[in-house]
């Protein structure tokens, strides 16, 4: 807590004596972060003399406040809308006024997740191994674990299916069909030219 020294006149035994007294001053609060689109200049100004020195160099309409930033007492210059303005004031304070100044930037908004583009594509010639998953997402996980590969989402005869494999090798397609059938999946091989790929890898 930073004290303010003052004085009072006390009368004792017919004598008037000047006595110093202490007025408690609340410590500065933590600095508020910049608002969206706002830049701040934070000037280290631990003493009232430095605060007054800075104020004398700023335009009268400058928005300032004294606050605490980390372990320092600073003068917070707010209302700056561009990083160029903020950097200019920081250089001025550093080089001309002789006080340490830094720029506080507004927080960056969190990135918006990019939506996966819907770009259905018809498969070429070959064999498509399709699994009827009956709108049960866990089936896709089971197929992926069994085959050790990504499972796509496809449309065949205007119905959605899991695309377990797309290949031009009939023997390979039959092998995958057999593995899935042995695990009681509802699976079939169709002409891949009649299949539309909706998504190459599902992540239910």
N, CA, C and O of each residue as an XYZ file, in Angstrom:
816
protein
N       0.854     -1.188      0.000
C       0.000      0.000      0.000
C       0.884      1.231      0.000
O       1.770      1.344      0.848
N       0.674      2.153     -0.920
C       1.512      3.334     -1.072
C       0.921      4.482     -0.275
O      -0.221      4.865     -0.530
N       1.673      5.066      0.711
C       1.125      6.137      1.552
C       1.250      7.489      0.883
O       2.137      7.719      0.060
N       0.355      8.368      1.250
C       0.442      9.777      0.886
C       0.781     10.557      2.146
O       0.102     10.429      3.164
N       1.821     11.358      2.077
C       2.233     12.137      3.236
C       1.536     13.484      3.216
O       1.442     14.131      2.172
N       1.061     13.892      4.346
C       0.445     15.204      4.458
C       0.866     15.832      5.774
O       1.758     15.310      6.443
N       0.262     16.910      6.151
C       0.615     17.544      7.427
C      -0.617     18.136      8.065
O      -1.581     18.480      7.382
N      -0.579     18.251      9.378
C      -1.685     18.841     10.126
C      -1.107     19.714     11.226
O       0.017     19.498     11.679
N      -1.869     20.680     11.642
C      -1.448     21.554     12.734
C      -2.078     21.072     14.031
O      -3.298     20.937     14.124
N      -1.251     20.815     15.021
C      -1.724     20.332     16.315
C      -1.327     21.358     17.374
O      -0.178     21.794     17.442
N      -2.306     21.732     18.198
C      -2.035     22.686     19.279
C      -1.845     21.930     20.580
O      -2.745     21.219     21.029
N      -0.695     22.078     21.176
C      -0.412     21.388     22.439
C       0.356     22.344     23.334
O       1.364     22.927     22.935
N      -0.143     22.492     24.552
C       0.500     23.351     25.570
C       0.751     24.744     25.027
O       1.799     25.344     25.264
N      -0.240     25.250     24.288
C      -0.152     26.614     23.792
C       0.747     26.772     22.598
O       0.952     27.886     22.116
N       1.303     25.645     22.097
C       2.194     25.713     20.947
C       1.510     25.115     19.732
O       0.815     24.104     19.836
N       1.703     25.725     18.609
C       1.185     25.182     17.354
C       2.306     24.416     16.670
O       3.343     24.986     16.332
N       2.087     23.097     16.466
C       3.134     22.226     15.936
C       2.631     21.568     14.661
O       1.502     21.079     14.613
N       3.455     21.557     13.642
C       3.121     20.854     12.394
C       3.470     19.385     12.550
O       4.605     19.045     12.885
N       2.503     18.518     12.311
C       2.707     17.080     12.466
C       2.377     16.398     11.147
O       1.318     16.639     10.567
N       3.287     15.542     10.671
C       3.025     14.763      9.457
C       2.028     13.654      9.766
O       2.028     13.087     10.858
N       1.179     13.353      8.784
C       0.268     12.217      8.936
C       0.258     11.442      7.629
O       0.701     11.932      6.590
N      -0.252     10.234      7.704
C      -0.249      9.327      6.556
C      -1.682      9.023      6.153
O      -2.509      8.635      6.978
N      -1.958      9.207      4.873
C      -3.271      8.864      4.327
C      -3.105      7.622      3.468
O      -2.310      7.622      2.528
N      -3.831      6.581      3.772
C      -3.703      5.326      3.029
C      -4.300      5.476      1.636
O      -5.367      6.066      1.460
N      -3.592      4.932      0.652
C      -4.076      4.945     -0.725
C      -4.190      3.515     -1.215
O      -3.258      2.728     -1.047
N      -5.313      3.168     -1.815
C      -5.513      1.803     -2.289
C      -4.527      1.504     -3.413
O      -4.276      2.365     -4.256
N      -3.961      0.289     -3.439
C      -3.022     -0.065     -4.507
C      -3.745     -0.147     -5.847
O      -4.940     -0.439     -5.880
N      -3.043      0.104     -6.953
C      -3.682      0.020     -8.271
C      -4.204     -1.385     -8.542
O      -3.619     -2.374     -8.101
N      -5.300     -1.458     -9.264
C      -5.856     -2.745     -9.640
C      -5.114     -3.305    -10.845
O      -4.342     -2.602    -11.499
N      -5.359     -4.578    -11.128
C      -4.760     -5.197    -12.302
C      -5.271     -4.521    -13.576
O      -6.440     -4.144    -13.668
N      -4.385     -4.376    -14.544
C      -4.768     -3.738    -15.808
C      -5.793     -4.598    -16.550
O      -5.695     -5.825    -16.567
N      -6.764     -3.942    -17.156
C      -7.734     -4.630    -17.993
C      -7.101     -4.930    -19.353
O      -6.359     -4.101    -19.880
N      -7.382     -6.098    -19.927
C      -6.821     -6.411    -21.252
C      -7.462     -5.532    -22.321
O      -8.536     -4.972    -22.102
N      -6.817     -5.409    -23.465
C      -7.412     -4.601    -24.538
C      -8.708     -5.209    -25.038
O      -8.879     -6.428    -25.046
N      -9.619     -4.341    -25.455
C     -10.853     -4.811    -26.051
C     -10.572     -5.289    -27.471
O      -9.474     -5.116    -27.999
N     -11.574     -5.882    -28.064
C     -11.408     -6.377    -29.432
C     -11.110     -5.208    -30.373
O     -11.837     -4.215    -30.384
N     -10.055     -5.329    -31.150
C      -9.681     -4.280    -32.083
C      -8.960     -3.106    -31.457
O      -8.761     -2.087    -32.118
N      -8.560     -3.221    -30.186
C      -7.896     -2.121    -29.487
C      -6.465     -2.522    -29.130
O      -6.188     -3.677    -28.806
N      -5.570     -1.549    -29.198
C      -4.186     -1.750    -28.778
C      -3.888     -0.835    -27.593
O      -4.416      0.272    -27.493
N      -3.035     -1.320    -26.705
C      -2.652     -0.551    -25.526
C      -1.155     -0.281    -25.549
O      -0.374     -1.051    -26.108
N      -0.774      0.832    -24.927
C       0.628      1.085    -24.613
C       0.738      1.111    -23.094
O       0.060      1.894    -22.428
N       1.588      0.260    -22.555
C       1.792      0.167    -21.112
C       3.151      0.770    -20.781
O       4.189      0.300    -21.247
N       3.121      1.821    -19.967
C       4.342      2.557    -19.629
C       4.667      2.315    -18.158
O       3.854      2.615    -17.285
N       5.839      1.780    -17.885
C       6.251      1.554    -16.497
C       6.421      2.906    -15.814
O       7.256      3.717    -16.214
N       5.619      3.137    -14.781
C       5.642      4.429    -14.062
C       5.353      4.162    -12.596
O       4.230      4.352    -12.131
N       6.364      3.722    -11.876
C       6.206      3.281    -10.494
C       5.912      4.432     -9.536
O       5.278      4.231     -8.500
N       6.365      5.627     -9.873
C       6.213      6.752     -8.945
C       5.271      7.800     -9.515
O       5.041      7.862    -10.723
N       4.734      8.616     -8.628
C       3.847      9.696     -9.047
C       4.599     10.680     -9.949
O       4.012     11.254    -10.866
N       5.889     10.875     -9.691
C       6.663     11.799    -10.521
C       6.723     11.317    -11.965
O       6.574     12.109    -12.896
N       6.939     10.026    -12.148
C       6.999      9.489    -13.506
C       5.633      9.528    -14.182
O       5.532      9.774    -15.384
N       4.586      9.283    -13.403
C       3.242      9.365    -13.967
C       2.942     10.779    -14.441
O       2.377     10.972    -15.517
N       3.322     11.765    -13.636
C       3.093     13.156    -14.023
C       3.980     13.551    -15.198
O       3.557     14.311    -16.069
N       5.208     13.038    -15.223
C       6.107     13.310    -16.346
C       5.495     12.812    -17.654
O       5.550     13.499    -18.674
N       4.917     11.625    -17.616
C       4.292     11.074    -18.817
C       3.073     11.884    -19.223
O       2.894     12.188    -20.402
N       2.230     12.238    -18.254
C       1.006     12.974    -18.557
C       1.312     14.299    -19.245
O       0.541     14.743    -20.096
N       2.412     14.929    -18.896
C       2.753     16.219    -19.494
C       3.098     16.101    -20.974
O       3.036     17.087    -21.708
N       3.460     14.902    -21.412
C       3.851     14.717    -22.810
C       2.708     14.222    -23.687
O       2.842     14.188    -24.910
N       1.589     13.838    -23.082
C       0.476     13.268    -23.842
C      -0.560     14.327    -24.163
O      -0.715     15.286    -23.407
N      -1.279     14.172    -25.283
C      -2.388     15.077    -25.582
C      -3.438     15.031    -24.481
O      -3.581     14.024    -23.787
N      -4.167     16.124    -24.328
C      -5.119     16.246    -23.218
C      -6.228     15.205    -23.287
O      -6.754     14.798    -22.251
N      -6.589     14.769    -24.484
C      -7.714     13.829    -24.619
C      -7.268     12.367    -24.607
O      -8.062     11.480    -24.921
N      -6.014     12.104    -24.251
C      -5.521     10.726    -24.219
C      -6.148      9.965    -23.057
O      -6.198     10.461    -21.932
N      -6.627      8.746    -23.342
C      -7.244      7.916    -22.303
C      -6.145      7.167    -21.551
O      -5.458      6.318    -22.118
N      -5.990      7.489    -20.278
C      -4.957      6.835    -19.471
C      -5.526      6.407    -18.130
O      -6.519      6.954    -17.652
N      -4.888      5.436    -17.546
C      -5.211      5.005    -16.184
C      -3.974      4.331    -15.611
O      -3.136      3.809    -16.347
N      -3.872      4.351    -14.292
C      -2.751      3.710    -13.608
C      -3.224      2.357    -13.086
O      -4.253      2.266    -12.417
N      -2.474      1.320    -13.393
C      -2.884     -0.024    -12.981
C      -1.635     -0.882    -12.790
O      -0.512     -0.428    -13.007
N      -1.852     -2.115    -12.387
C      -0.735     -3.028    -12.133
C      -0.690     -4.074    -13.240
O      -1.689     -4.726    -13.545
N       0.493     -4.219    -13.834
C       0.703     -5.233    -14.864
C       1.893     -6.087    -14.453
O       3.010     -5.588    -14.315
N       1.644     -7.386    -14.257
C       2.645     -8.286    -13.706
C       3.130     -7.726    -12.369
O       2.332     -7.594    -11.441
N       4.399     -7.399    -12.250
C       4.913     -6.873    -10.979
C       5.193     -5.383    -11.037
O       5.870     -4.847    -10.160
N       4.683     -4.709    -12.052
C       4.963     -3.290    -12.235
C       3.699     -2.452    -12.136
O       2.601     -2.917    -12.444
N       3.869     -1.220    -11.707
C       2.806     -0.228    -11.810
C       3.024      0.516    -13.121
O       4.108      1.040    -13.374
N       1.990      0.557    -13.948
C       2.125      1.133    -15.285
C       1.014      2.143    -15.521
O      -0.028      2.131    -14.865
N       1.276      3.014    -16.482
C       0.225      3.879    -17.016
C      -0.295      3.222    -18.286
O       0.464      2.948    -19.215
N      -1.578      2.980    -18.311
C      -2.222      2.269    -19.424
C      -2.798      3.296    -20.398
O      -3.739      4.016    -20.064
N      -2.234      3.360    -21.593
C      -2.738      4.246    -22.645
C      -3.627      3.416    -23.555
O      -3.158      2.469    -24.186
N      -4.904      3.761    -23.626
C      -5.871      2.934    -24.347
C      -6.479      3.707    -25.516
O      -6.188      4.881    -25.741
N      -7.344      2.987    -26.257
C      -8.071      3.625    -27.350
C      -7.329      3.676    -28.666
O      -7.778      4.353    -29.591
N      -6.204      2.981    -28.783
C      -5.441      2.972    -30.033
C      -5.986      1.872    -30.936
O      -6.145      0.730    -30.504
N      -6.272      2.217    -32.190
C      -6.979      1.293    -33.069
C      -6.085      0.561    -34.055
O      -6.531     -0.398    -34.685
N      -4.851      0.981    -34.205
C      -3.946      0.290    -35.122
C      -2.638     -0.004    -34.414
O      -2.238      0.705    -33.491
N      -1.980     -1.062    -34.863
C      -0.698     -1.418    -34.265
C       0.357     -0.375    -34.605
O       1.314     -0.190    -33.853
N       0.187      0.311    -35.742
C       1.142      1.368    -36.099
C       1.080      2.517    -35.102
O       2.116      3.026    -34.672
N      -0.147      2.931    -34.728
C      -0.284      3.998    -33.730
C       0.332      3.581    -32.397
O       1.052      4.352    -31.761
N       0.038      2.354    -31.988
C       0.551      1.875    -30.702
C       2.079      1.810    -30.713
O       2.726      2.230    -29.753
N       2.653      1.286    -31.794
C       4.115      1.208    -31.874
C       4.743      2.598    -31.901
O       5.813      2.816    -31.333
N       4.062      3.543    -32.573
C       4.579      4.905    -32.617
C       4.626      5.549    -31.246
O       5.610      6.199    -30.894
N       3.553      5.369    -30.462
C       3.535      5.930    -29.109
C       4.570      5.245    -28.219
O       5.227      5.896    -27.406
N       4.711      3.928    -28.378
C       5.694      3.211    -27.560
C       7.113      3.707    -27.857
O       7.911      3.891    -26.937
N       7.427      3.922    -29.135
C       8.757      4.445    -29.478
C       8.960      5.855    -28.921
O      10.034      6.189    -28.423
N       7.905      6.678    -29.014
C       7.997      8.044    -28.498
C       8.300      8.036    -27.001
O       9.171      8.767    -26.531
N       7.575      7.204    -26.261
C       7.768      7.154    -24.807
C       9.155      6.609    -24.475
O       9.826      7.114    -23.575
N       9.580      5.577    -25.204
C      10.905      4.997    -24.944
C      12.031      5.975    -25.251
O      12.936      6.170    -24.439
N      11.969      6.588    -26.430
C      13.104      7.369    -26.921
C      13.076      8.827    -26.473
O      14.126      9.410    -26.203
N      11.897      9.417    -26.391
C      11.804     10.842    -26.073
C      11.563     11.067    -24.581
O      12.273     11.838    -23.936
N      10.545     10.381    -24.041
C      10.212     10.575    -22.629
C      11.221      9.858    -21.737
O      11.501     10.303    -20.624
N      11.763      8.747    -22.229
C      12.755      8.023    -21.449
C      12.179      7.015    -20.483
O      12.853      6.608    -19.537
N      10.930      6.600    -20.708
C      10.306      5.584    -19.861
C      10.116      4.305    -20.667
O       9.993      4.333    -21.891
N      10.097      3.192    -19.957
C       9.946      1.895    -20.621
C       8.487      1.680    -21.015
O       7.591      1.790    -20.178
N       8.249      1.374    -22.287
C       6.882      1.188    -22.782
C       6.813     -0.057    -23.652
O       7.780     -0.423    -24.319
N       5.654     -0.698    -23.632
C       5.427     -1.874    -24.470
C       4.002     -1.848    -24.990
O       3.139     -1.165    -24.439
N       3.763     -2.598    -26.056
C       2.452     -2.633    -26.708
C       1.737     -3.925    -26.326
O       2.320     -5.008    -26.374
N       0.461     -3.796    -25.946
C      -0.387     -4.962    -25.675
C      -1.375     -5.098    -26.819
O      -2.113     -4.166    -27.139
N      -1.377     -6.267    -27.425
C      -2.250     -6.508    -28.576
C      -3.543     -7.179    -28.132
O      -3.568     -7.863    -27.109
N      -4.625     -6.986    -28.902
C      -5.874     -7.684    -28.565
C      -5.718     -9.175    -28.800
O      -4.948     -9.609    -29.657
N      -6.455     -9.945    -28.030
C      -6.394    -11.397    -28.181
C      -6.947    -11.797    -29.540
O      -7.936    -11.241    -30.018
N      -6.285    -12.776    -30.153
C      -6.761    -13.265    -31.439
C      -8.000    -14.129    -31.218
O      -8.016    -14.962    -30.312
N      -9.048    -13.940    -32.043
C     -10.220    -14.811    -31.906
C      -9.849    -16.238    -32.252
O      -9.000    -16.463    -33.114
N     -10.474    -17.214    -31.591
C     -10.154    -18.607    -31.895
C     -10.475    -18.931    -33.340
O     -11.481    -18.457    -33.869
N      -9.637    -19.732    -33.990
C      -9.904    -20.060    -35.392
C     -11.191    -20.841    -35.545
O     -11.513    -21.701    -34.724
N     -11.914    -20.540    -36.588
C     -13.155    -21.249    -36.886
C     -12.817    -22.535    -37.614
O     -12.164    -22.499    -38.657
N     -13.250    -23.672    -37.085
C     -12.941    -24.927    -37.777
C     -13.493    -24.907    -39.190
O     -14.642    -24.534    -39.425
N     -12.657    -25.310    -40.116
C     -13.090    -25.337    -41.517
C     -14.068    -26.483    -41.727
O     -13.793    -27.630    -41.375
N     -15.194    -26.154    -42.298
C     -16.192    -27.179    -42.581
C     -15.692    -28.073    -43.709
O     -15.149    -27.592    -44.704
N     -15.880    -29.366    -43.545
C     -15.450    -30.292    -44.573
C     -16.317    -30.107    -45.806
O     -17.544    -30.167    -45.742
N     -15.655    -29.884    -46.921
C     -16.383    -29.603    -48.158
C     -17.155    -30.842    -48.602
O     -16.660    -31.965    -48.514
N     -18.367    -30.615    -49.077
C     -19.176    -31.701    -49.621
C     -18.908    -31.762    -51.114
O     -19.362    -30.904    -51.871
N     -18.175    -32.773    -51.530
C     -17.769    -32.874    -52.927
C     -17.896    -34.326    -53.376
O     -16.888    -35.012    -53.545
N     -19.128    -34.800    -53.572
C     -19.328    -36.196    -53.967
C     -18.703    -36.475    -55.331
O     -18.753    -35.644    -56.238
N     -18.118    -37.653    -55.451
C     -17.452    -38.035    -56.689
C     -17.836    -39.460    -57.051
O     -17.912    -40.338    -56.193
N     -18.076    -39.670    -58.339
C     -18.382    -41.013    -58.818
C     -17.093    -41.822    -58.891
O     -16.058    -41.321    -59.331
N     -17.166    -43.071    -58.458
C     -15.999    -43.941    -58.543
C     -15.811    -44.424    -59.971
O     -16.752    -44.458    -60.763
N     -14.588    -44.794    -60.280
C     -14.304    -45.317    -61.609
C     -14.596    -46.805    -61.686
O     -15.252    -47.377    -60.815
N     -14.095    -47.414    -62.747
C     -14.325    -48.840    -62.957
C     -13.615    -49.648    -61.877
O     -12.523    -49.292    -61.433
N     -14.247    -50.732    -61.464
C     -13.650    -51.591    -60.454
C     -14.711    -52.208    -59.569
O     -15.850    -52.415    -59.988
N     -14.320    -52.500    -58.333
C     -15.198    -53.183    -57.396
C     -15.253    -52.381    -56.092
O     -14.225    -51.966    -55.557
N     -16.465    -52.175    -55.600
C     -16.668    -51.467    -54.336
C     -17.238    -52.447    -53.323
O     -18.248    -53.104    -53.579
N     -16.589    -52.541    -52.178
C     -17.074    -53.387    -51.090
C     -17.842    -52.483    -50.133
O     -17.262    -51.620    -49.474
N     -19.152    -52.694    -50.068
C     -20.029    -51.825    -49.283
C     -20.562    -52.561    -48.069
O     -20.856    -53.755    -48.122
N     -20.681    -51.819    -46.967
C     -21.213    -52.371    -45.719
C     -22.450    -51.578    -45.335
O     -22.412    -50.351    -45.252
N     -23.553    -52.291    -45.102
C     -24.785    -51.649    -44.626
C     -24.651    -51.443    -43.114
O     -24.645    -52.401    -42.341
N     -24.543    -50.173    -42.712
C     -24.299    -49.893    -41.286
C     -25.563    -49.515    -40.534
O     -25.509    -49.276    -39.328
N     -26.705    -49.456    -41.220
C     -28.012    -49.237    -40.577
C     -28.005    -48.042    -39.625
O     -28.605    -48.086    -38.551
N     -27.314    -46.968    -40.035
C     -27.237    -45.736    -39.234
C     -26.657    -45.969    -37.842
O     -27.008    -45.276    -36.888
N     -25.777    -46.940    -37.740
C     -25.101    -47.221    -36.467
C     -23.629    -46.832    -36.605
O     -22.861    -47.556    -37.238
N     -23.224    -45.701    -36.025
C     -21.844    -45.223    -36.182
C     -20.799    -46.217    -35.697
O     -19.686    -46.247    -36.223
N     -21.138    -47.028    -34.706
C     -20.135    -47.950    -34.168
C     -19.700    -48.989    -35.198
O     -18.620    -49.568    -35.079
N     -20.542    -49.228    -36.217
C     -20.173    -50.188    -37.262
C     -18.944    -49.700    -38.022
O     -18.060    -50.490    -38.355
N     -18.889    -48.395    -38.298
C     -17.734    -47.836    -39.007
C     -16.459    -48.052    -38.204
O     -15.411    -48.368    -38.769
N     -16.546    -47.882    -36.884
C     -15.370    -48.087    -36.031
C     -14.931    -49.547    -36.077
O     -13.737    -49.837    -36.150
N     -15.891    -50.463    -36.033
C     -15.573    -51.890    -36.050
C     -14.932    -52.300    -37.372
O     -13.971    -53.070    -37.388
N     -15.463    -51.786    -38.477
C     -14.898    -52.114    -39.791
C     -13.482    -51.554    -39.914
O     -12.584    -52.228    -40.419
N     -13.289    -50.328    -39.453
C     -11.962    -49.716    -39.523
C     -10.948    -50.508    -38.697
O      -9.812    -50.706    -39.127
N     -11.358    -50.956    -37.521
C     -10.452    -51.737    -36.679
C     -10.132    -53.089    -37.314
O      -9.001    -53.566    -37.214
N     -11.100    -53.697    -37.953
C     -10.885    -55.008    -38.572
C      -9.945    -54.915    -39.768
O      -9.050    -55.745    -39.926
N     -10.150    -53.908    -40.607
C      -9.362    -53.787    -41.834
C      -8.066    -53.009    -41.627
O      -7.140    -53.121    -42.430
N      -7.997    -52.224    -40.558
C      -6.811    -51.416    -40.324
C      -6.643    -50.303    -41.326
O      -5.518    -49.914    -41.641
N      -7.751    -49.780    -41.836
C      -7.700    -48.708    -42.835
C      -8.934    -47.831    -42.673
O      -9.923    -48.224    -42.056
N      -8.848    -46.622    -43.249
C      -9.989    -45.716    -43.194
C     -11.183    -46.297    -43.933
O     -11.036    -47.050    -44.896
N     -12.363    -45.929    -43.462
C     -13.613    -46.370    -44.075
C     -14.330    -45.144    -44.606
O     -14.503    -44.159    -43.888
N     -14.747    -45.202    -45.865
C     -15.422    -44.069    -46.476
C     -16.930    -44.157    -46.344
O     -17.475    -45.143    -45.849
N     -17.588    -43.104    -46.799
C     -19.048    -43.066    -46.847
C     -19.443    -42.905    -48.306
O     -18.941    -42.021    -49.001
N     -20.342    -43.762    -48.764
C     -20.707    -43.766    -50.179
C     -22.210    -43.919    -50.335
O     -22.925    -44.293    -49.405
N     -22.661    -43.618    -51.542
C     -24.077    -43.766    -51.874
C     -24.202    -44.767    -53.019
O     -23.494    -44.686    -54.023
N     -25.121    -45.711    -52.838
C     -25.380    -46.714    -53.873
C     -26.883    -46.969    -53.900
O     -27.492    -47.261    -52.870
N     -27.469    -46.859    -55.073
C     -28.920    -47.042    -55.222
C     -29.681    -46.125    -54.272
O     -30.691    -46.509    -53.683
N     -29.168    -44.897    -54.137
C     -29.793    -43.849    -53.330
C     -29.852    -44.198    -51.844
O     -30.729    -43.731    -51.117
N     -28.907    -45.023    -51.410
C     -28.812    -45.357    -49.990
C     -27.368    -45.178    -49.529
O     -26.443    -45.401    -50.310
N     -27.158    -44.775    -48.259
C     -25.792    -44.617    -47.752
C     -25.205    -45.955    -47.301
O     -25.893    -46.787    -46.708
N     -23.923    -46.138    -47.596
C     -23.188    -47.331    -47.173
C     -21.788    -46.910    -46.723
O     -21.282    -45.848    -47.087
N     -21.194    -47.775    -45.929
C     -19.779    -47.619    -45.647
C     -18.992    -48.228    -46.797
O     -19.280    -49.340    -47.240
N     -17.999    -47.493    -47.274
C     -17.139    -47.999    -48.340
C     -15.917    -48.637    -47.689
O     -14.986    -47.945    -47.276
N     -15.933    -49.956    -47.603
C     -14.829    -50.671    -46.964
C     -13.621    -50.752    -47.880
O     -12.481    -50.729    -47.416
N     -13.870    -50.848    -49.194
C     -12.758    -50.943    -50.136
C     -13.233    -50.583    -51.533
O     -14.377    -50.838    -51.909
N     -12.325    -49.985    -52.291
C     -12.547    -49.718    -53.717
C     -11.284    -50.159    -54.443
O     -10.210    -49.603    -54.217
N     -11.407    -51.145    -55.304
C     -10.237    -51.714    -55.955
C     -10.602    -52.226    -57.339
O     -11.767    -52.504    -57.626
N      -9.602    -52.347    -58.185
C      -9.802    -52.948    -59.511
C      -9.445    -54.431    -59.488
O      -9.560    -55.118    -60.503
N      -9.014    -54.919    -58.333
C      -8.611    -56.315    -58.191
C      -9.758    -57.104    -57.577
O     -10.092    -56.918    -56.407
N     -10.356    -57.981    -58.367
C     -11.519    -58.722    -57.879
C     -11.144    -59.677    -56.750
O     -11.925    -59.883    -55.821
N      -9.958    -60.256    -56.830
C      -9.525    -61.178    -55.776
C      -9.409    -60.447    -54.440
O      -9.823    -60.959    -53.400
N      -8.844    -59.254    -54.486
C      -8.719    -58.456    -53.262
C     -10.088    -58.088    -52.707
O     -10.307    -58.144    -51.497
N     -11.012    -57.713    -53.593
C     -12.362    -57.362    -53.151
C     -13.044    -58.560    -52.504
O     -13.704    -58.422    -51.474
N     -12.883    -59.750    -53.115
C     -13.505    -60.952    -52.558
C     -12.916    -61.298    -51.193
O     -13.627    -61.775    -50.309
N     -11.614    -61.058    -51.025
C     -10.964    -61.353    -49.746
C     -11.525    -60.462    -48.639
O     -11.794    -60.930    -47.533
N     -11.698    -59.184    -48.944
C     -12.251    -58.263    -47.942
C     -13.699    -58.620    -47.646
O     -14.134    -58.570    -46.496
N     -14.441    -58.978    -48.684
C     -15.830    -59.410    -48.487
C     -15.892    -60.590    -47.531
O     -16.741    -60.624    -46.640
N     -14.994    -61.563    -47.710
C     -15.009    -62.751    -46.869
C     -14.676    -62.406    -45.420
O     -15.314    -62.912    -44.498
N     -13.682    -61.549    -45.218
C     -13.297    -61.162    -43.854
C     -14.460    -60.490    -43.137
O     -14.712    -60.766    -41.964
N     -15.161    -59.615    -43.832
C     -16.285    -58.914    -43.207
C     -17.467    -59.843    -42.972
O     -18.148    -59.750    -41.950
N     -17.705    -60.739    -43.925
C     -18.816    -61.687    -43.763
C     -18.578    -62.608    -42.573
O     -19.509    -62.956    -41.846
N     -17.314    -62.998    -42.384
C     -16.995    -63.877    -41.255
C     -17.288    -63.206    -39.919
O     -17.484    -63.892    -38.916
N     -17.320    -61.872    -39.891
C     -17.632    -61.128    -38.666
C     -19.088    -60.665    -38.647
O     -19.477    -59.819    -37.842
N     -19.876    -61.235    -39.546
C     -21.330    -60.999    -39.574
C     -21.719    -59.572    -39.966
O     -22.784    -59.092    -39.577
N     -20.868    -58.898    -40.727
C     -21.270    -57.608    -41.285
C     -22.143    -57.838    -42.514
O     -21.959    -58.817    -43.237
N     -23.090    -56.936    -42.747
C     -23.923    -56.982    -43.945
C     -23.138    -56.329    -45.074
O     -23.087    -55.102    -45.160
N     -22.530    -57.127    -45.933
C     -21.563    -56.631    -46.900
C     -21.883    -57.170    -48.289
O     -22.466    -58.245    -48.433
N     -21.490    -56.404    -49.315
C     -21.705    -56.830    -50.697
C     -20.664    -56.178    -51.598
O     -20.076    -55.154    -51.250
N     -20.444    -56.790    -52.771
C     -19.575    -56.224    -53.793
C     -20.445    -55.750    -54.942
O     -21.317    -56.483    -55.409
N     -20.212    -54.521    -55.402
C     -20.994    -53.954    -56.500
C     -20.049    -53.315    -57.515
O     -18.866    -53.103    -57.246
N     -20.602    -53.017    -58.676
C     -19.870    -52.295    -59.714
C     -19.590    -50.876    -59.207
O     -20.520    -50.105    -58.969
N     -18.321    -50.538    -59.046
C     -17.976    -49.252    -58.432
C     -18.413    -48.061    -59.274
O     -18.514    -46.952    -58.750
N     -18.675    -48.258    -60.571
C     -19.121    -47.137    -61.402
C     -20.514    -46.655    -61.015
O     -20.931    -45.566    -61.410
N     -21.226    -47.458    -60.250
C     -22.564    -47.083    -59.799
C     -22.551    -46.512    -58.374
O     -23.601    -46.276    -57.776
N     -21.355    -46.298    -57.851
C     -21.199    -45.822    -56.472
C     -20.685    -44.388    -56.491
O     -19.784    -44.046    -57.257
N     -21.267    -43.560    -55.641
C     -20.807    -42.176    -55.474
C     -20.124    -42.046    -54.122
O     -20.708    -42.363    -53.085
N     -18.886    -41.578    -54.143
C     -18.135    -41.373    -52.902
C     -18.556    -40.044    -52.278
O     -18.405    -38.987    -52.890
N     -19.077    -40.106    -51.072
C     -19.501    -38.896    -50.359
C     -18.362    -38.348    -49.509
O     -18.121    -37.141    -49.485
N     -17.662    -39.241    -48.811
C     -16.562    -38.828    -47.938
C     -15.527    -39.950    -47.908
O     -15.880    -41.101    -47.652
N     -14.257    -39.637    -48.165
C     -13.252    -40.705    -48.223
C     -12.959    -41.360    -46.879
O     -12.513    -42.506    -46.830
N     -13.207    -40.640    -45.791
C     -12.957    -41.207    -44.457
C     -13.997    -40.652    -43.500
O     -14.162    -39.437    -43.389
N     -14.691    -41.532    -42.816
C     -15.707    -41.099    -41.859
C     -15.089    -41.059    -40.474
O     -14.133    -41.776    -40.179
N     -15.652    -40.208    -39.635
C     -15.173    -40.085    -38.255
C     -16.384    -39.867    -37.361
O     -16.575    -38.791    -36.794
N     -17.187    -40.901    -37.250
C     -18.403    -40.802    -36.445
C     -18.035    -40.603    -34.991
O     -18.917    -40.495    -34.140
